[in-house]
Amino acid sequence: MFNFYVKDIDEAYKFIKGNNIRIVKEIERIGDFAYFNFQDPDGNVLMICND
């Protein structure tokens, strides 16, 4: 799995959702850490998480 690190997980989620990209797993929050998974056009599942 490949990860993209962002400062604002909520803004990244809005960007992905707003561009009609398939969300595979909604935002999961564990303390200060949060992540969600989405699918690229080839079907690969990728992760965005905060740093």
Phi, psi and omega per residue, in radians:
M1 nan 2.506 -3.133
F2 -1.870 2.415 -3.122
N3 -1.991 2.448 2.943
F4 -1.929 2.277 3.125
Y5 -1.729 2.340 3.133
V6 -2.335 2.756 3.072
K7 -1.421 -0.621 -3.070
D8 -2.091 1.705 -3.089
I9 -1.102 -0.632 -3.122
D10 -1.189 -0.688 3.104
E11 -1.167 -0.705 3.099
A12 -1.108 -0.720 3.118
Y13 -1.080 -0.786 3.124
K14 -1.065 -0.698 3.134
F15 -1.101 -0.844 -3.133
I16 -1.095 -0.869 -3.129
K17 -1.080 -0.723 -3.121
G18 -1.175 -0.324 3.108
N19 -1.774 0.323 3.088
N20 0.947 0.680 3.056
I21 -1.632 2.368 -3.044
R22 -1.179 2.118 3.033
I23 -1.490 2.174 -3.117
V24 -1.611 -0.648 3.115
K25 -2.416 2.227 3.124
E26 -1.121 2.933 -3.122
I27 -1.023 2.233 3.049
E28 -1.945 2.235 -3.121
R29 -1.985 2.237 3.124
I30 -2.275 1.685 -3.044
G31 1.093 -2.204 3.113
D32 -1.473 -0.177 -3.112
F33 -1.608 2.440 3.086
A34 -2.536 2.648 3.121
Y35 -2.708 2.845 2.951
F36 -2.635 2.794 -3.117
N37 -2.005 2.526 3.075
F38 -2.416 2.957 -3.064
Q39 -2.033 2.298 3.097
D40 -1.430 3.017 -3.088
P41 -1.046 -0.395 3.108
D42 -1.535 -0.008 3.122
G43 1.614 0.034 3.104
N44 -1.287 2.435 3.100
V45 -1.623 2.201 -3.136
L46 -2.092 2.786 -3.104
M47 -2.129 2.469 2.946
I48 -2.030 2.267 3.109
C49 -2.405 2.783 3.138
N50 -1.487 2.776 -3.125
D51 -1.799 nan nan
